[in-house]
Each structure stands twice: as structure tokens, then as C-alpha cells.
Amino acid sequence: MKRLLLALVLVSVAAVVIAEELAVGAKAPGFALTNAVDGKTVRFAPGDGKLSVVVFTCNQCPYAKAFEDRIVALGRDYAKRGVTFYAIDSNDDAAYSVESSAEMKSRAQAKNYPFPYLKDGDSRIARAYGARVTPHIFVVDGKGVVRYRGYVDDSAKPEERQHTALHDALDSLLANKDVAVTATKAFGCTIKFKPAA
């Protein structure tokens, strides 16, 4: 009986976590965050008519690093087709100095990011999206609606991937087609949230 109760509690907790993730079809939250590269404020106003990709990532996570080159390549390729990428680091830089704005700037420059690398200093934006891991992807259409959320690809190892969900979602939306797979389970390192004030 105790095992059954424990199992039910664990399922309930998992359901709560899943329920907090921003749903496909929901209106995406906007934001105004500082770009670690140049110190300028970058604003995202969902419903601005642009197809956008919000990427929660960080400096230290092996999964974020494994997907980094792919995200950079996608950001560069899809920018030519009018898609805007926003990379966001929501990790607590007070607890993890590698997540500081200076370290973010260094990484973005070393990897030649074709998109802004934004600091979510209080983790408020990650909480608003329900992001849980790095990387965690949200594709937002021109009306400001989430059309895909989840992983970049289904494997951190490029040679083992079978599903290129982010690429597929963007291609479908750019062709004015429905996204076949609208949600996948993002995997990676947990976001190191800044403690709530």
C-alpha cells in the first residue's frame, strides 16, 4: 500500500511539472532582457508577425554544449528565411559563476552566435515559459502562439538522431502547413533557477 501511495505521489508531482510547461496553442510571454554580448536590451513582443524560436540554454550543461553547434547553424540558416532566434540563460549566476554575463559574452563570441544571448537574471522568463532543462525550445508563430515545444533533435549525438523536431516544425510553419509533431519531451540539465525573492 505504501508503494502504491508513493507511486501516486510521484505521478502527481510529475503531472504538476508537465502542467506548468507552456502549452502548445498558448500565447507566448514577451520579454525585455539584456544581451550579454553588447549590453543592449532585446525585446520580444509575441504577435509581431515574425516566426521566432526561444531557446533556453546555458554555458555549463553538457547537453546544451552538445546541441550548441546545431542551434547556431539553425539560427544562421533560418535567419535567412526571416526566423528570429533568442537564446536565454536563466541559470543563477550567483550560485554558478560560469553563467555570468561575462562568461555568456565570451561563449557567444567564441561560438559566433548569430542571435542574442540573453540573461534572465531572476529566472522569471524561464518560469513563465515553464522551461525546465537546457536546451528547451519554444517555437512561436507570428501571432504570438506557441506552435512547438520540446527538444531540438531526439539525440545529443548528431549521428544517432532520427527526429529533427525543431527543423521540421520551422519548415512546416514556413510552408504554411500544420506542425506534425507539436510537442516533444525536452531533455538536458535542469535549469538552476534563481531563488524567488
C-alpha positions as CSV (number, residue, x, y, z in Angstrom):
1,M,0.0,0.0,0.0
2,K,2.8,2.4,0.9
3,R,4.5,1.7,-2.5
4,L,1.2,2.4,-4.3
5,L,0.8,5.7,-2.4
6,L,4.4,6.7,-3.2
7,A,3.8,5.9,-6.9
8,L,0.7,8.0,-7.0
9,V,2.5,10.9,-5.3
10,L,5.3,10.7,-7.8
11,V,2.9,10.6,-10.7
12,S,1.1,13.6,-9.3
13,V,4.3,15.6,-8.9
14,A,5.3,14.7,-12.5
15,A,1.9,15.9,-13.7
16,V,2.3,19.2,-11.9
17,V,5.7,19.8,-13.6
18,I,4.2,18.9,-17.0
19,A,1.2,21.1,-16.4
20,E,3.4,24.1,-15.7
21,E,5.1,23.8,-19.1
22,L,3.6,26.4,-21.5
23,A,1.1,24.6,-23.7
24,V,1.2,24.4,-27.4
25,G,-1.5,26.8,-28.5
26,A,-0.9,29.2,-25.6
27,K,0.2,32.8,-26.0
28,A,3.9,33.2,-25.5
29,P,5.1,35.6,-22.8
30,G,7.0,38.6,-24.1
31,F,10.3,39.8,-22.5
32,A,12.9,42.5,-22.4
33,L,16.3,41.1,-21.5
34,T,19.9,42.2,-21.7
35,N,22.1,40.8,-24.4
36,A,25.3,39.7,-22.7
37,V,27.3,40.4,-25.9
38,D,26.7,44.1,-26.2
39,G,24.7,45.1,-23.1
40,K,21.7,46.2,-25.1
41,T,18.1,45.4,-24.2
42,V,16.4,43.0,-26.6
43,R,12.7,42.9,-26.6
44,F,10.5,40.0,-27.8
45,A,6.9,41.1,-28.5
46,P,4.9,37.9,-29.4
47,G,2.5,38.7,-32.2
48,D,4.9,40.9,-34.1
49,G,4.3,38.9,-37.3
50,K,7.7,37.1,-37.1
51,L,8.3,33.4,-36.6
52,S,10.5,33.1,-33.5
53,V,12.4,30.5,-31.6
54,V,13.0,30.9,-27.9
55,V,15.9,28.7,-26.7
56,F,16.6,28.2,-23.0
57,T,20.3,27.2,-22.8
58,C,23.3,27.8,-20.6
59,N,27.1,27.7,-20.5
60,Q,27.8,24.6,-18.3
61,C,25.4,21.9,-19.3
62,P,26.9,19.0,-21.5
63,Y,23.6,18.7,-23.3
64,A,23.5,22.5,-24.1
65,K,27.0,22.2,-25.4
66,A,26.1,19.1,-27.4
67,F,23.3,20.9,-29.2
68,E,25.0,24.3,-29.3
69,D,26.6,24.0,-32.8
70,R,23.3,22.7,-34.2
71,I,21.3,25.6,-32.7
72,V,23.9,28.1,-34.0
73,A,23.6,26.5,-37.5
74,L,19.8,26.5,-37.4
75,G,19.8,30.1,-36.2
76,R,22.1,31.2,-39.0
77,D,20.2,29.2,-41.7
78,Y,16.7,30.2,-40.6
79,A,17.6,33.9,-40.2
80,K,17.9,34.0,-43.9
81,R,14.2,32.9,-44.1
82,G,13.0,35.5,-41.6
83,V,13.1,33.5,-38.4
84,T,14.3,35.2,-35.2
85,F,16.1,33.2,-32.5
86,Y,16.5,34.2,-28.9
87,A,18.9,32.3,-26.7
88,I,18.2,32.7,-22.9
89,D,20.4,31.7,-19.9
90,S,18.2,31.5,-16.8
91,N,20.7,29.9,-14.5
92,D,21.5,31.5,-11.2
93,D,24.8,33.2,-11.8
94,A,25.3,34.0,-8.1
95,A,25.5,30.3,-7.4
96,Y,27.2,29.4,-10.7
97,S,29.7,32.0,-11.9
98,V,30.1,30.2,-15.2
99,E,26.6,31.6,-16.0
100,S,27.6,35.2,-15.5
101,S,27.0,37.8,-18.3
102,A,30.8,38.0,-18.8
103,E,31.0,34.2,-19.3
104,M,28.0,34.3,-21.6
105,K,29.6,37.0,-23.7
106,S,32.8,35.0,-24.0
107,R,30.9,31.9,-25.1
108,A,28.7,33.7,-27.6
109,Q,31.7,35.3,-29.2
110,A,33.8,32.1,-29.3
111,K,30.9,30.3,-30.9
112,N,29.9,33.2,-33.1
113,Y,26.2,33.2,-32.1
114,P,24.1,34.7,-34.9
115,F,21.4,35.6,-32.3
116,P,21.3,37.5,-29.0
117,Y,22.3,35.6,-25.8
118,L,20.1,37.0,-23.1
119,K,20.4,36.9,-19.3
120,D,17.2,36.0,-17.4
121,G,18.7,37.2,-14.2
122,D,15.8,36.3,-11.9
123,S,14.7,33.2,-13.9
124,R,11.3,34.9,-14.4
125,I,11.1,34.2,-18.1
126,A,12.1,30.5,-17.7
127,R,9.3,30.2,-15.1
128,A,6.8,32.0,-17.4
129,Y,7.5,29.5,-20.2
130,G,7.7,26.5,-17.9
131,A,11.2,25.7,-19.2
132,R,12.8,23.0,-17.1
133,V,16.0,22.0,-18.8
134,T,18.7,23.2,-21.2
135,P,18.2,23.1,-24.0
136,H,14.4,23.7,-24.1
137,I,12.8,25.0,-27.3
138,F,9.7,27.0,-27.9
139,V,8.6,28.0,-31.4
140,V,6.3,31.0,-31.6
141,D,4.4,32.0,-34.7
142,G,3.7,35.5,-36.0
143,K,0.5,35.7,-33.9
144,G,2.4,35.0,-30.7
145,V,1.2,31.4,-30.3
146,V,3.4,28.5,-29.3
147,R,3.4,26.0,-32.1
148,Y,6.1,23.7,-31.0
149,R,7.9,23.0,-27.7
150,G,10.5,20.4,-26.7
151,Y,13.8,19.2,-27.9
152,V,16.0,20.3,-30.9
153,D,16.6,16.7,-32.1
154,D,15.9,13.4,-30.3
155,S,19.6,12.7,-29.6
156,A,22.5,14.7,-28.3
157,K,24.7,12.8,-30.8
158,P,24.0,14.0,-34.3
159,E,24.9,10.7,-35.9
160,E,22.2,9.0,-33.8
161,R,19.3,11.4,-34.3
162,Q,16.2,10.1,-36.0
163,H,13.8,13.1,-35.4
164,T,14.8,16.7,-36.2
165,A,11.8,18.2,-34.5
166,L,12.8,21.9,-34.4
167,H,13.9,21.8,-38.1
168,D,10.7,20.0,-39.1
169,A,8.5,22.5,-37.2
170,L,10.1,25.5,-38.7
171,D,9.9,24.1,-42.2
172,S,6.2,23.3,-41.8
173,L,5.4,26.7,-40.4
174,L,7.3,28.5,-43.2
175,A,5.4,26.4,-45.7
176,N,2.1,27.4,-44.0
177,K,1.5,23.8,-43.0
178,D,0.5,22.3,-39.7
179,V,3.3,21.1,-37.5
180,A,3.1,17.3,-37.4
181,V,4.8,16.8,-34.0
182,T,3.9,19.8,-31.8
183,A,5.5,18.7,-28.6
184,T,8.4,16.5,-27.5
185,K,10.0,15.9,-24.2
186,A,12.9,18.3,-23.8
187,F,15.9,16.7,-22.1
188,G,19.1,18.1,-20.7
189,C,20.4,19.6,-17.4
190,T,17.8,21.1,-15.1
191,I,17.7,24.9,-15.1
192,K,19.4,26.3,-11.9
193,F,16.6,28.7,-11.0
194,K,17.4,31.9,-9.1
195,P,15.7,31.6,-5.7
196,A,12.4,33.5,-5.7
197,A,12.7,36.8,-3.7
